[in-house]
């Protein structure tokens, strides 16, 4: 090649291009070692190594040519070293028959395998300037391709795990991993797998069959409890629990099996604790349901009791008034009993209980006055003496108590005189109902009426006392609270 007609700047640019292309290709060949698949790594390194060799040959030729021009000495340049440009195409033919197992972004450009042919001594067939331009074009392409490949490697390292990171992760995870080939041989295990096998007292084996036989033997001896969960085995040794899983996968045309052995003692313990808590919660729920059922039954019983008291009060009052009315009609010998009087008695007996409950409105004094007035009209003498103050709740209880006491006095003792006496002091307040009796015996038969009175007064926080000599006496007493004492001691 004749360089005398080429400017010095162009010669230096070509020299730098060849040098830069060779350096970048050498770096690319070294950086390819960071890839994950060893076979593909070797072939990529070989490709860029051959390209670097071609670039080096061109760089040496350029050095000799520039030296000859600048030194004024003729230096012969051999053409035989440039035949190294045939090696990348031969490697490209091999790669076409045996493709690289790499992602598309990491595969070398197809042009890079055939472009070195431009570096052959084409000046035999072409003019020297044109051959020089083709060589310069090849050098520029080599540099740009090597730079693009290096940037691709850098991006790949940022987005994928490298070979140096994976062993670090496998060594430091806390569950065991083992990879078995299609013939059952263990080709790779991590330290955690060996440690867990030693805890299970399993012998170190190179074949998966030996591990399975050791598990069966220890289960037959009762040292292990193995439960098949379908996709995994649950292994229990004393208080410790383990899980062994198997997963099949393929890489290319080869099939492998991955064994995962993990210590699940803490998880099993937590699961048992949670199951115990759930059982305890279920037991507490059953107890609560029973308590709620008993409360519902008690509430229903209280409601039935209340309805019975209402019905008893209503009918007792009606019967007492009807009996007094009939008694007055019988004692009126000189006046015949007409149909209107009998109809009035029938109306009293047919009076519903709800209407009867409304016959004692207002406060306690008004209710007593109305009740006494009703019985005086029927021939019963009513005497009210004394004074006492009661709370609204106590007055609501005393109204049906007085009504029941009047009814019992008339119906059972045939009383024609009923006396009501209020009493109070600093500690208690109450009311006493006394009436005449036909029987002077002290025995008292407590029926439904006295039972209802006792229940009502007890629920209001009071107490009752009954006695009978010549007269029947019913005393209802309530303890005075501190607030009531303070109200009475306050000046007007």
C-alpha positions in Angstrom: 0.0 0.0 0.0 1.3 3.5 -0.9 0.8 6.1 1.8 2.8 9.0 0.3 -0.4 10.6 -1.1 -2.3 10.3 2.2 -2.1 13.3 4.6 -0.5 12.8 8.0 -3.8 13.5 9.9 -5.6 10.8 8.1 -2.8 8.3 8.9 -3.0 9.2 12.6 -6.8 8.9 12.6 -6.5 5.4 11.0 -3.8 4.5 13.5 -6.0 5.6 16.5 -9.0 3.8 15.1 -7.1 0.5 14.8 -5.7 0.9 18.3 -9.1 1.8 19.8 -10.8 -1.0 18.0 -8.3 -3.6 19.3 -8.5 -2.2 22.9 -12.3 -2.3 22.9 -12.5 -5.8 21.5 -10.0 -7.0 24.1 -12.1 -5.5 26.9 -15.3 -7.0 25.4 -13.6 -10.4 25.4 -12.7 -10.0 29.1 -16.1 -8.6 30.1 -17.9 -11.6 28.5 -16.8 -13.6 31.5 -19.5 -11.9 33.6 -22.2 -13.8 31.6 -24.1 -16.7 33.2 -23.6 -19.6 30.7 -20.0 -20.8 30.5 -20.2 -22.3 27.0 -21.7 -19.1 25.5 -19.1 -17.1 27.4 -16.2 -19.0 25.8 -17.6 -18.5 22.3 -18.3 -14.8 22.8 -14.8 -14.3 24.2 -13.4 -16.2 21.2 -15.3 -14.0 18.8 -14.1 -10.7 20.2 -10.6 -12.1 20.7 -10.3 -13.0 17.0 -11.6 -9.5 16.1 -9.0 -8.0 18.5 -6.3 -10.0 16.7 -7.4 -8.7 13.3 -7.4 -5.1 14.7 -3.9 -5.6 16.1 -2.5 -6.8 12.8 -4.0 -3.8 11.0 -2.6 -1.5 13.8 0.9 -3.0 13.3 0.7 -2.5 9.5 -0.4 1.1 10.1 2.6 1.7 12.5 5.0 0.4 9.9 3.5 2.4 7.1 3.4 5.7 9.1 7.0 5.0 10.3 8.2 4.5 6.7 6.5 7.7 5.5 7.7 9.8 8.4 11.2 8.3 8.5 11.8 8.4 4.8 12.8 4.7 4.8 11.1 2.0 2.8 9.7 -0.7 5.1 8.2 -3.8 3.5 4.9 -4.9 5.0 4.1 -8.6 4.8 0.7 -9.7 3.7 0.7 -13.1 5.4 -0.4 -11.9 8.9 -3.5 -10.3 7.4 -4.8 -13.8 6.6 -5.9 -13.9 10.3 -9.0 -12.1 9.0 -10.2 -15.5 7.8 -10.6 -16.8 11.3 -13.8 -14.7 12.3 -15.7 -15.9 9.2 -14.8 -19.5 10.0 -16.0 -19.0 13.6 -19.2 -17.5 12.2 -19.9 -20.6 10.1 -19.5 -22.7 13.3 -21.9 -20.5 15.2 -24.5 -20.8 12.5 -24.5 -24.5 13.0 -24.3 -24.3 16.8 -26.3 -21.2 17.9 -25.4 -19.4 21.1 -27.8 -19.8 24.0 -27.9 -16.1 24.8 -30.6 -13.4 24.7 -30.9 -11.5 21.5 -29.4 -8.4 23.0 -26.2 -10.3 24.1 -25.5 -12.1 20.8 -22.6 -10.7 18.7 -23.7 -8.9 15.5 -23.7 -11.2 12.5 -21.8 -8.6 10.4 -18.9 -8.9 12.8 -18.2 -12.4 11.6 -17.9 -11.5 7.9 -16.6 -7.9 7.9 -12.9 -8.9 8.6 -12.8 -10.2 5.0 -12.5 -6.5 4.0 -9.1 -6.5 5.7 -7.6 -9.0 3.2 -5.0 -7.6 0.6 -7.7 -6.2 -1.7 -5.3 -3.8 -3.4 -4.4 -6.7 -5.7 -7.9 -6.4 -7.2 -8.8 -2.8 -6.2 -7.0 0.6 -6.3 -5.1 1.4 -3.2 -7.3 4.3 -2.0 -10.4 2.2 -2.2 -8.8 -0.7 -0.3 -7.6 1.8 2.3 -11.1 3.2 2.7 -12.6 -0.3 3.1 -10.0 -1.1 5.8 -10.8 2.2 7.6 -14.5 1.4 7.4 -13.9 -2.0 9.0 -11.9 -0.5 11.8 -14.6 2.1 12.6 -17.2 -0.6 12.6 -15.1 -2.8 14.9 -14.8 0.0 17.4 -18.5 0.9 17.4 -19.6 -2.7 17.7 -17.2 -3.3 20.6 -18.5 -0.1 22.4 -22.1 -1.2 21.8 -21.4 -4.7 23.2 -19.7 -3.3 26.3 -22.8 -1.0 27.0 -25.1 -4.0 26.5 -23.0 -6.0 29.0 -23.3 -3.2 31.5 -27.1 -3.0 31.1 -27.3 -6.8 31.5 -25.3 -6.7 34.7 -27.7 -4.1 36.2 -30.9 -6.0 35.4 -29.8 -9.7 36.0 -28.0 -11.6 38.7 -24.3 -12.3 38.0 -22.5 -15.6 38.6 -20.7 -14.1 41.6 -24.1 -13.1 43.3 -25.9 -16.5 42.9 -23.4 -18.6 44.9 -23.4 -15.9 47.7 -27.2 -16.2 47.9 -27.3 -20.0 47.9 -24.7 -20.2 50.6 -26.6 -17.8 53.0 -30.2 -18.9 52.6 -31.7 -20.8 55.5 -33.3 -23.6 53.6 -31.6 -26.4 51.8 -31.4 -26.7 48.0 -30.3 -29.7 46.0 -30.3 -30.2 42.2 -30.5 -33.8 40.8 -30.0 -34.7 37.2 -32.3 -37.1 35.2 -30.2 -40.2 36.4 -30.7 -39.3 40.1 -27.2 -38.0 40.8 -26.9 -34.9 43.0 -25.0 -32.4 41.0 -25.2 -29.4 43.3 -26.2 -28.7 46.9 -25.9 -25.7 49.2 -24.6 -25.9 52.8 -28.0 -25.5 54.3 -29.2 -28.8 52.7 -26.2 -30.7 54.1 -26.8 -29.1 57.6 -30.5 -30.1 57.6 -29.8 -33.6 56.4 -27.3 -34.0 59.3 -30.0 -32.8 61.8 -32.3 -35.5 60.4 -29.3 -38.0 60.8 -29.4 -38.8 57.1 -26.2 -40.0 55.5 -24.4 -37.9 53.0 -25.2 -39.4 49.6 -24.5 -38.6 45.9 -27.7 -40.3 44.6 -31.3 -39.4 45.4 -32.2 -43.1 45.8 -29.9 -43.4 48.8 -31.6 -40.4 50.5 -35.1 -41.9 49.9 -34.0 -45.3 51.3 -32.6 -43.6 54.4 -35.9 -41.8 55.0 -37.8 -45.0 54.6 -35.5 -46.9 57.0 -35.7 -44.2 59.7 -39.5 -44.1 59.4 -39.6 -47.9 59.7 -37.5 -47.6 62.9 -39.9 -45.0 64.3 -37.3 -42.2 64.4 -39.2 -40.1 61.8 -42.8 -39.5 61.1 -43.3 -38.8 57.4 -46.7 -37.6 56.0 -47.2 -37.3 52.2 -48.9 -34.0 51.5 -49.2 -34.6 47.8 -46.6 -32.2 46.5 -44.3 -32.4 49.5 -43.4 -34.5 52.5 -43.9 -33.4 56.1 -41.2 -34.8 58.3 -41.3 -34.8 62.1 -38.5 -35.7 64.4 -39.4 -35.2 68.0 -40.3 -31.6 68.5 -38.7 -30.5 65.2 -40.6 -30.4 61.9 -39.2 -30.3 58.3 -40.7 -30.0 54.8 -39.2 -31.7 51.7 -40.4 -30.5 48.3 -39.6 -31.8 44.8 -39.9 -29.7 41.7 -39.0 -30.8 38.2 -37.7 -28.4 35.6 -35.9 -28.4 32.2 -32.9 -26.5 30.9 -32.6 -26.9 27.2 -32.9 -30.6 26.5 -31.9 -31.7 30.0 -34.3 -32.3 32.8 -33.5 -31.8 36.5 -35.2 -32.2 39.9 -34.8 -29.6 42.6 -35.2 -30.7 46.3 -36.1 -28.0 48.9 -35.6 -29.0 52.5 -36.7 -26.4 55.1 -37.1 -26.3 58.9 -40.7 -25.6 59.7 -40.5 -26.1 63.5 -41.4 -22.5 64.4 -44.2 -22.4 61.8 -45.6 -25.7 63.1 -45.4 -24.5 66.7 -47.1 -21.3 65.7 -49.8 -23.2 63.8 -50.5 -25.5 66.8 -50.6 -22.5 69.2 -53.1 -20.8 66.8 -55.1 -24.0 66.6 -55.2 -24.2 70.4 -56.3 -20.6 70.6 -59.0 -21.3 68.0 -60.3 -24.3 70.0 -60.3 -22.2 73.2 -62.1 -19.4 71.4 -64.7 -21.9 70.1 -65.1 -23.2 73.6 -65.6 -19.7 74.9 -68.1 -19.0 72.2 -70.1 -22.1 73.2 -70.1 -21.0 76.8 -71.2 -17.6 75.8 -74.0 -19.0 73.7 -75.1 -21.1 76.7 -75.0 -18.0 78.9 -77.0 -16.0 76.3 -79.5 -18.9 76.0 -79.9 -19.0 79.8 -80.3 -15.2 79.9 -82.9 -15.5 77.2 -84.7 -18.1 79.2 -84.5 -16.0 82.3 -85.8 -13.0 80.4 -88.6 -15.0 79.0 -89.4 -16.3 82.5 -89.4 -12.7 83.9 -91.7 -11.6 81.0 -94.1 -14.5 81.7 -93.9 -13.6 85.4 -94.7 -10.0 84.7 -97.7 -10.9 82.4 -99.0 -13.3 85.1 -98.8 -10.6 87.7 -100.6 -8.2 85.4 -103.3 -10.7 84.7 -103.6 -11.7 88.4 -103.8 -8.0 89.5 -106.5 -7.2 86.9 -108.7 -10.2 87.7 -108.2 -10.0 91.4 -109.3 -6.3 91.4 -112.3 -7.1 89.2 -113.4 -10.0 91.3 -113.0 -8.0 94.5 -115.2 -5.1 93.1 -117.7 -7.5 91.6 -117.9 -9.5 94.9 -118.5 -6.3 96.9 -121.1 -5.2 94.4 -123.0 -8.5 94.7 -122.7 -8.4 98.4 -124.3 -4.9 98.6 -127.1 -6.1 96.3 -127.8 -9.1 98.5 -127.9 -7.0 101.7 -130.5 -4.6 100.1 -133.5 -6.8 100.9 -136.1 -4.2 100.3 -134.7 -3.3 96.8 -135.1 -5.9 94.1 -132.1 -6.7 92.0 -132.8 -5.5 88.5 -131.1 -6.5 85.2 -129.1 -3.2 85.1 -127.2 -4.0 88.3 -126.4 -7.5 87.0 -125.2 -6.1 83.7 -122.9 -3.7 85.6 -121.4 -6.7 87.4 -120.8 -8.4 84.0 -119.1 -5.3 82.7 -116.7 -5.3 85.6 -115.8 -8.9 85.1 -115.2 -8.4 81.3 -113.0 -5.4 81.9 -109.6 -6.0 80.2 -106.4 -6.0 82.2 -104.8 -3.1 80.3 -107.7 -0.8 81.2 -107.5 -1.9 84.8 -103.8 -0.8 84.9 -104.9 2.7 84.1 -107.1 3.1 87.1 -104.3 4.4 89.3 -102.9 7.4 87.5 -100.9 10.2 89.1 -98.7 10.1 92.2 -99.1 7.7 95.2 -101.4 10.0 97.2 -103.8 10.4 94.3 -103.8 6.7 93.6 -104.5 5.9 97.2 -107.3 8.5 97.3 -109.0 7.1 94.2 -108.6 3.5 95.4 -110.0 4.3 98.8 -112.9 6.2 97.2 -113.8 3.3 95.0 -113.9 0.8 97.9 -115.8 3.3 100.2 -118.6 3.3 97.6 -118.8 -0.5 97.9 -119.1 -0.4 101.7 -115.4 -0.7 102.8 -114.2 1.8 105.3 -110.7 3.1 104.4 -108.5 5.0 106.9 -105.3 6.8 105.8 -102.8 8.1 108.4 -99.2 9.3 108.6 -96.8 10.7 106.0 -93.8 9.5 104.1 -91.7 10.4 101.0 -90.9 7.8 98.4 -88.9 7.9 95.2 -90.8 7.7 91.9 -89.7 4.1 91.4 -90.9 3.1 94.9 -94.3 4.8 94.2 -94.7 2.8 91.0 -94.2 -0.3 93.0 -96.5 0.7 95.9 -99.5 1.4 93.6 -100.0 -2.3 92.5 -99.1 -3.4 96.0 -101.9 -1.3 97.5 -104.3 -2.5 94.9 -103.4 -6.2 95.6 -103.6 -5.6 99.4 -107.1 -4.1 99.1 -108.2 -7.0 96.8 -106.8 -9.7 99.2 -108.4 -8.0 102.2 -111.8 -8.0 100.6 -111.7 -11.4 98.9 -109.9 -13.6 101.5 -110.6 -11.8 104.8 -114.0 -10.3 103.9 -112.7 -7.1 105.5 -114.9 -4.1 105.7 -112.3 -1.8 107.3 -108.8 -1.2 105.8 -106.3 1.1 107.4 -103.2 2.6 105.6 -100.5 4.0 107.7 -97.4 5.8 106.4 -94.3 5.9 108.5 -90.7 7.3 108.1 -87.6 8.2 110.0 -84.0 9.0 109.2 -83.2 5.4 108.0 -86.4 4.1 106.4 -89.8 4.8 105.0 -92.7 2.6 104.4 -96.3 1.8 104.5 -98.5 -0.6 106.6 -101.8 -2.0 105.4 -104.1 -3.5 108.1 -107.5 -5.0 107.8 -110.0 -7.1 109.8 -110.0 -10.9 109.5 -112.5 -13.6 110.2 -109.9 -16.0 111.4 -107.8 -15.2 114.5 -105.2 -18.0 113.8 -101.6 -16.6 113.3 -101.0 -19.0 110.3 -100.7 -17.2 107.0 -101.0 -19.0 103.7 -99.0 -17.1 101.1 -100.7 -17.3 97.8 -100.1 -15.7 94.4 -101.0 -12.2 95.6 -98.5 -12.1 98.5 -95.9 -13.7 96.2 -96.3 -11.0 93.6 -96.1 -8.3 96.3 -92.8 -9.8 97.6 -91.3 -10.0 94.2 -92.2 -6.4 93.3 -90.9 -5.0 96.5 -87.7 -7.0 96.4 -86.9 -5.8 92.9 -87.3 -2.2 94.1 -84.9 -2.8 96.9 -87.5 -3.0 99.7 -88.7 -5.7 102.1 -92.1 -6.8 103.4 -93.4 -8.3 106.6 -96.8 -9.9 107.2 -98.4 -10.8 110.5 -101.9 -11.9 111.7 -103.5 -11.9 115.1 -106.8 -10.1 115.5 -105.9 -8.1 112.4 -103.9 -8.9 109.3 -100.9 -6.6 108.7 -98.7 -6.1 105.6 -95.7 -3.8 106.1 -93.6 -2.6 103.2 -90.2 -0.9 104.1 -87.6 0.9 102.0 -84.2 2.1 103.3 -83.6 5.8 102.8 -80.7 6.6 100.6 -78.0 9.3 101.3 -79.4 11.6 98.6 -82.8 11.5 100.2 -81.3 12.4 103.6 -79.4 15.3 102.1 -82.6 16.6 100.4 -84.5 16.5 103.6 -81.7 18.3 105.5 -81.5 21.1 103.0 -83.3 24.3 104.1 -86.1 25.5 101.9 
